[in-house]
């Protein structure tokens, strides 16, 4: 697969490979680099750069012909001065960074990703300037490099209790708030109202209370929430930008010193867990990319292991959340997605 991906990319001057996790995306980048004398490699964070350095040593592929830069600094380089530019995690290139690239389009440019954007300006830029020409999806790797899995969508009813204070001094319920923002958004198409709708669903007290009960039954697992307040409410060791012990908590979780870790982001690319079989996702956006990144944390396959990963997704019944969950899971095998009506 790696050889096939490299051979396919080299047929084009501008091309992206969409490679499922754990198929050796960095190795593909290193094999590409053998074909050029002067290369710029752009990466989003330190863990990605380290994976290039580690794989360089592991496979005996020199980095002498490579200059590294962060996505944030890509605009500081004269891109045309390089024989080739390789952008690792090209899905994380921002619209402003795309502008810098387009204004100084390289001689050759190759993108690597496991989750290409599928909507918005970032998707338009990718498919206009560095289109996906080779793809190997997660479902094609199940049982080969990724664990088999079951996804359980827990449907819960939004609360009818009037405990949300309005500016007028009146009280409304979680269900009423969500319904109001949804109906008003449909009439106005206001971006601000969509944000309020997302917040009212993702910060749902019903959801976090359900996650709390579910997490108590889980022996070992990773929990994705949306806010620092939700992390605090759950009370487990946390991994996020405001947590001073984030890296220690992550290492303790990986080593087995702690059995539960709560996070409000997708964790850095390149982080894997060998003995993780259960994940709870409080809120699934309509992005199948985000869902795949979160679910994929539990899918790292150990040779000979036949145990399935168990993924829990919390969904507010009879709200727009149902559409978001369906969209977020559209890349996964529908026979492995099960619906469970949970008790609040």
C-alpha positions as CSV (number, residue, x, y, z in Angstrom):
1,X,0.0,0.0,0.0
2,X,2.8,2.4,0.9
3,X,4.6,1.7,-2.4
4,X,1.3,2.1,-4.3
5,X,0.6,5.4,-2.7
6,X,4.0,6.8,-3.5
7,X,3.9,5.6,-7.1
8,X,0.5,7.2,-7.5
9,X,1.4,10.5,-6.0
10,X,4.5,10.8,-8.2
11,X,2.4,10.7,-11.3
12,X,1.1,14.2,-10.4
13,X,2.7,17.6,-9.6
14,X,0.0,18.4,-7.0
15,X,-1.6,15.5,-5.2
16,X,-2.8,14.3,-1.7
17,X,-2.9,10.8,-0.3
18,X,-5.8,10.1,2.1
19,X,-4.3,7.3,4.3
20,X,-6.2,5.7,7.2
21,X,-4.4,5.8,10.6
22,X,-1.7,3.2,11.3
23,X,-0.9,2.5,7.6
24,X,2.4,4.4,7.8
25,X,1.6,7.9,6.5
26,X,5.0,9.2,7.7
27,X,6.8,6.4,5.9
28,X,5.0,7.4,2.7
29,X,6.3,10.9,3.2
30,X,9.9,9.7,3.7
31,X,9.7,7.5,0.6
32,X,8.4,10.5,-1.4
33,X,11.4,12.5,-0.2
34,X,13.9,10.1,-1.8
35,X,12.8,11.5,-5.2
36,X,13.9,15.1,-4.6
37,X,17.0,17.0,-3.6
38,X,15.5,20.0,-1.9
39,X,12.3,19.5,0.1
40,X,10.2,21.6,2.5
41,X,8.1,19.5,4.9
42,X,5.3,21.3,6.8
43,X,3.9,19.9,10.0
44,X,1.2,21.0,12.5
45,X,2.8,20.1,15.8
46,X,6.0,18.7,17.4
47,X,4.7,15.1,17.7
48,X,4.4,14.9,13.9
49,X,7.9,16.2,13.3
50,X,9.2,13.7,15.9
51,X,7.4,10.9,14.0
52,X,9.4,11.9,10.9
53,X,12.7,11.8,12.9
54,X,11.8,8.5,14.5
55,X,10.8,6.8,11.2
56,X,13.9,8.3,9.5
57,X,16.1,6.4,12.0
58,X,13.9,3.3,12.0
59,X,13.9,2.9,8.2
60,X,17.3,4.4,7.5
61,X,16.0,7.2,5.3
62,X,18.1,10.4,5.5
63,X,16.6,13.8,6.3
64,X,19.5,15.7,4.9
65,X,17.5,16.9,1.9
66,X,14.6,18.2,4.1
67,X,13.9,21.5,5.7
68,X,11.1,21.4,8.3
69,X,8.6,24.1,9.1
70,X,5.3,24.4,11.0
71,X,2.1,25.1,9.2
72,X,2.0,28.4,11.0
73,X,5.3,29.5,9.4
74,X,4.9,28.1,5.9
75,X,4.2,31.5,4.5
76,X,7.7,32.6,5.6
77,X,9.3,30.3,3.0
78,X,9.8,30.9,-0.7
79,X,7.9,27.8,-1.7
80,X,9.0,27.9,-5.4
81,X,12.7,27.6,-4.3
82,X,12.1,24.0,-3.3
83,X,11.9,21.0,-5.6
84,X,8.9,19.7,-3.6
85,X,6.8,20.7,-0.7
86,X,5.2,18.0,1.5
87,X,2.4,19.0,3.8
88,X,1.8,16.5,6.6
89,X,-1.8,16.6,8.0
90,X,-2.8,18.9,5.1
91,X,-6.3,19.0,6.6
92,X,-5.0,21.2,9.3
93,X,-3.8,24.0,6.9
94,X,-5.9,27.1,7.7
95,X,-7.6,29.3,5.1
96,X,-4.9,32.0,5.7
97,X,-2.1,29.4,5.2
98,X,-3.8,28.2,2.0
99,X,-3.7,31.8,0.8
100,X,0.1,31.9,1.4
101,X,0.5,28.7,-0.5
102,X,-1.7,29.7,-3.4
103,X,0.2,33.0,-3.8
104,X,3.5,31.1,-4.1
105,X,2.4,27.8,-5.5
106,X,5.3,25.3,-5.3
107,X,6.8,23.4,-8.2
108,X,5.4,20.2,-6.8
109,X,3.2,19.7,-3.7
110,X,2.1,16.6,-2.0
111,X,-0.4,16.4,0.9
112,X,-0.7,13.6,3.5
113,X,-3.8,13.2,5.6
114,X,-6.1,10.7,7.2
115,X,-9.1,13.0,7.3
116,X,-9.4,15.3,4.3
117,X,-11.8,18.2,4.7
118,X,-15.1,17.5,3.0
119,X,-16.8,20.9,3.1
120,X,-16.0,24.6,3.3
121,X,-13.2,26.7,1.8
122,X,-10.5,24.3,3.1
123,X,-12.1,21.5,1.1
124,X,-12.4,23.7,-2.0
125,X,-8.7,24.7,-1.7
126,X,-7.5,21.1,-1.3
127,X,-9.4,19.7,-4.2
128,X,-8.4,22.7,-6.4
129,X,-4.7,22.8,-5.7
130,X,-3.8,19.4,-4.2
131,X,-6.6,16.9,-4.8
132,X,-6.8,13.5,-3.3
133,X,-5.6,10.9,-5.9
134,X,-5.0,8.0,-3.6
135,X,-7.3,6.8,-0.7
136,X,-7.3,4.0,1.7
137,X,-10.2,4.3,4.2
138,X,-10.4,3.1,7.8
139,X,-13.0,0.4,6.9
140,X,-10.5,-1.2,4.5
141,X,-8.1,-1.6,7.4
142,X,-10.5,-3.2,10.0
143,X,-8.9,-6.4,11.3
144,X,-5.7,-5.7,9.5
145,X,-4.1,-2.6,11.2
146,X,-7.2,-1.5,13.1
147,X,-9.4,-3.3,15.6
148,X,-12.9,-4.3,14.8
149,X,-15.5,-2.2,16.7
150,X,-19.1,-1.6,17.7
151,X,-20.5,1.9,17.9
152,X,-23.3,2.4,20.4
153,X,-25.4,5.6,20.0
154,X,-27.1,6.3,23.3
155,X,-30.3,8.3,22.7
156,X,-31.4,10.4,25.6
157,X,-34.3,12.9,26.0
158,X,-33.4,16.6,26.6
159,X,-34.5,17.7,30.0
160,X,-37.9,19.3,30.5
161,X,-37.0,20.8,33.8
162,X,-37.2,24.6,33.8
163,X,-33.8,25.4,35.3
164,X,-32.2,27.7,32.7
165,X,-32.5,31.4,33.6
166,X,-33.5,33.9,30.9
167,X,-32.5,37.6,31.0
168,X,-36.2,38.3,31.6
169,X,-36.0,36.4,34.8
170,X,-38.2,33.6,33.5
171,X,-37.0,30.0,33.3
172,X,-37.0,27.6,30.4
173,X,-36.0,24.0,29.9
174,X,-33.1,22.5,28.0
175,X,-35.6,21.0,25.5
176,X,-37.3,24.4,25.0
177,X,-34.0,26.2,24.6
178,X,-32.7,23.7,21.9
179,X,-36.1,23.8,20.0
180,X,-36.1,27.7,20.1
181,X,-32.6,28.0,18.7
182,X,-33.2,25.4,16.0
183,X,-36.5,26.9,14.8
184,X,-35.1,30.4,14.8
185,X,-32.0,29.3,12.9
186,X,-34.1,27.7,10.2
187,X,-36.0,31.0,9.8
188,X,-33.0,33.3,9.8
189,X,-30.0,31.1,8.9
190,X,-28.0,33.2,11.4
191,X,-24.5,31.9,12.1
192,X,-24.7,33.2,15.6
193,X,-27.9,31.2,16.2
194,X,-26.2,28.0,14.9
195,X,-23.4,28.6,17.4
196,X,-25.9,28.9,20.2
197,X,-27.7,25.7,19.0
198,X,-24.4,23.8,19.0
199,X,-23.6,25.1,22.5
200,X,-27.0,24.3,23.9
201,X,-26.6,20.7,22.6
202,X,-22.9,20.1,23.3
203,X,-23.2,21.6,26.8
204,X,-26.4,19.8,27.7
205,X,-26.7,18.9,31.4
206,X,-28.6,15.8,30.3
207,X,-25.6,14.6,28.2
208,X,-23.0,15.2,30.9
209,X,-25.1,13.5,33.6
210,X,-25.5,10.5,31.3
211,X,-21.7,10.4,30.5
212,X,-21.0,10.5,34.2
213,X,-23.1,7.3,34.8
214,X,-21.7,5.6,31.8
215,X,-18.1,6.4,32.8
216,X,-18.6,5.0,36.3
217,X,-19.4,1.6,34.7
218,X,-16.4,1.7,32.3
219,X,-13.2,0.0,33.6
220,X,-10.8,1.8,31.4
221,X,-11.4,4.4,28.7
222,X,-11.0,7.7,27.1
223,X,-13.8,10.4,27.4
224,X,-14.2,13.3,25.0
225,X,-16.2,16.3,26.3
226,X,-16.6,19.9,25.1
227,X,-15.7,22.2,27.9
228,X,-13.3,22.5,30.9
229,X,-16.3,22.7,33.2
230,X,-17.5,19.3,31.9
231,X,-14.0,18.0,32.6
232,X,-14.2,19.3,36.2
233,X,-17.7,17.9,36.7
234,X,-16.6,14.4,35.7
235,X,-13.6,14.6,38.1
236,X,-11.2,12.4,36.2
237,X,-7.6,13.3,35.3
238,X,-7.8,15.6,32.2
239,X,-5.8,16.4,29.1
240,X,-6.4,19.9,27.7
241,X,-4.5,23.2,27.2
242,X,-5.5,24.7,30.6
243,X,-4.6,21.6,32.6
244,X,-1.0,22.0,33.9
245,X,-0.7,18.2,34.4
246,X,-1.9,17.3,30.9
247,X,1.2,15.6,29.7
248,X,1.7,13.7,33.0
249,X,-2.0,12.6,32.9
250,X,-1.6,11.4,29.3
251,X,1.6,9.4,30.2
252,X,-0.1,7.9,33.3
253,X,-3.1,6.8,31.1
254,X,-0.8,5.3,28.5
255,X,1.2,3.4,31.1
256,X,-1.9,2.2,32.9
257,X,-1.4,4.2,36.2
258,X,-4.8,5.7,35.7
259,X,-7.7,4.0,33.9
260,X,-9.7,7.0,32.7
261,X,-8.7,10.2,30.9
262,X,-11.1,13.0,29.9
263,X,-10.2,15.5,27.2
264,X,-11.8,18.3,25.3
265,X,-9.8,18.0,22.1
266,X,-8.8,15.2,19.7
267,X,-5.4,14.7,21.3
268,X,-2.2,15.4,19.2
269,X,-1.9,13.5,15.9
270,X,0.4,10.5,16.3
271,X,-0.7,9.6,19.8
272,X,-1.9,5.9,20.0
273,X,-3.0,3.6,22.8
274,X,-2.2,-0.1,22.6
275,X,-4.7,-1.3,25.3
276,X,-7.6,1.1,24.8
277,X,-11.0,-0.6,24.0
278,X,-13.6,1.9,25.1
279,X,-14.3,5.5,24.2
280,X,-17.1,7.8,25.2
281,X,-18.0,10.8,23.0
282,X,-20.3,13.3,24.6
283,X,-21.0,15.3,21.4
284,X,-20.6,14.2,17.7
285,X,-20.4,17.1,15.4
286,X,-21.5,16.6,11.8
287,X,-17.9,16.2,10.9
288,X,-17.0,12.6,10.0
289,X,-13.4,13.7,10.2
290,X,-13.6,14.6,13.9
291,X,-15.6,11.5,14.7
292,X,-13.0,9.3,12.9
293,X,-10.1,10.9,14.8
294,X,-11.8,10.4,18.2
295,X,-13.0,6.9,17.5
296,X,-9.7,5.9,16.0
297,X,-8.0,6.3,19.4
298,X,-9.5,3.0,20.4
299,X,-8.8,1.1,17.2
300,X,-5.0,0.4,17.4
301,X,-4.7,-3.3,16.7
302,X,-2.3,-5.5,18.5
303,X,-1.4,-8.6,16.5
304,X,-3.5,-11.6,17.5
305,X,-6.0,-9.5,19.5
306,X,-9.6,-10.4,18.5
307,X,-11.3,-8.1,21.1
308,X,-13.6,-5.4,19.7
309,X,-13.4,-1.7,20.6
310,X,-16.6,-0.3,22.1
311,X,-17.5,3.3,21.2
312,X,-20.2,5.2,22.9
313,X,-21.8,8.3,21.3
314,X,-24.3,10.4,23.3
315,X,-27.2,11.8,21.3
316,X,-30.2,14.0,22.2
317,X,-33.3,12.4,20.8
318,X,-35.7,14.4,18.6
319,X,-33.1,17.2,18.1
320,X,-30.7,18.2,15.4
321,X,-28.2,16.2,17.3
322,X,-29.6,13.1,15.6
323,X,-28.6,14.5,12.1
324,X,-25.2,15.4,13.4
325,X,-24.5,12.0,14.7
326,X,-25.6,10.3,11.5
327,X,-23.4,12.6,9.4
328,X,-20.5,12.1,11.8
329,X,-20.7,8.3,11.5
330,X,-21.3,8.1,7.8
331,X,-17.9,6.7,7.0
332,X,-18.4,3.7,9.4
333,X,-20.0,0.4,8.7
334,X,-23.7,0.7,9.4
335,X,-24.0,-2.9,10.5
336,X,-21.6,-2.0,13.4
337,X,-23.7,1.0,14.6
338,X,-26.3,0.2,17.2
339,X,-28.9,2.4,18.8
340,X,-29.7,2.3,22.5
341,X,-32.4,4.3,24.3
342,X,-30.8,5.3,27.5
343,X,-32.5,6.4,30.7
344,X,-31.7,10.0,31.8
